[in-house]
C-alpha cells in the first residue's frame, strides 16, 4: 500500500462552486415555477 492520499483538494474553490450551483438551482426552480404559474393564468378560461 502506498501512503499517498490522492490529489489535494482545494476546498475553498469546491465550496464556492457548490454554493454557486445551489444558488442557480434555487433561482432556476423559483423562475420555473413562476413561469409555469404565469402560463397557467394566461391560458385558463376566464368566466
LOTORMAR-116286 format. One record per residue (C-alpha): residue number from 1; residue in one letter; x, y, z negated. Coordinates in steps of 0.02 Angstrom, whole numbers. Each point is the difference from the previous one (the first is absolute). Example, Ala and Ser with C-alpha at 12.3 -4.5 7.8 and 13.67 -1.06 7.14 Angstrom:
<vextors>
> 1, A, 615, -225, -390
> 2, S, 69, 172, 33
</vextors>
This chain:
<vextors>
> 1, X, 0, 0, 0
> 2, X, 59, 173, 35
> 3, X, -11, 145, -121
> 4, X, -68, 120, 132
> 5, X, -164, 84, -39
> 6, X, -44, 41, 180
> 7, X, -17, 172, 77
> 8, X, -8, 143, -124
> 9, X, -171, 81, -9
> 10, X, -26, 186, 17
> 11, X, -144, 12, -122
> 12, X, -26, 187, 20
> 13, X, -24, -18, 188
> 14, X, -109, -153, -28
> 15, X, -112, 92, -122
> 16, X, -14, 151, 115
> 17, X, -48, -110, 147
> 18, X, -127, -97, -103
> 19, X, -76, 161, -70
> 20, X, -17, 67, 176
> 21, X, -84, -160, 57
> 22, X, -124, 6, -144
> 23, X, -39, 182, 37
> 24, X, -35, -38, 183
> 25, X, -106, -149, -49
> 26, X, -102, 105, -122
> 27, X, -30, 145, 119
> 28, X, -31, -117, 147
> 29, X, -134, -90, -99
> 30, X, -82, 163, -53
> 31, X, 1, 71, 177
> 32, X, -66, -163, 73
> 33, X, -144, -3, -125
> 34, X, -40, 183, 34
> 35, X, 3, -29, 188
> 36, X, -114, -152, -20
> 37, X, -124, 100, -103
> 38, X, 2, 142, 126
> 39, X, -37, -121, 142
> 40, X, -142, -80, -99
> 41, X, -79, 169, -36
> 42, X, 18, 56, 181
> 43, X, -85, -153, 74
> 44, X, -130, -30, -137
> 45, X, -178, 34, 56
> 46, X, -69, 162, -65
> 47, X, -177, -19, -50
</vextors>
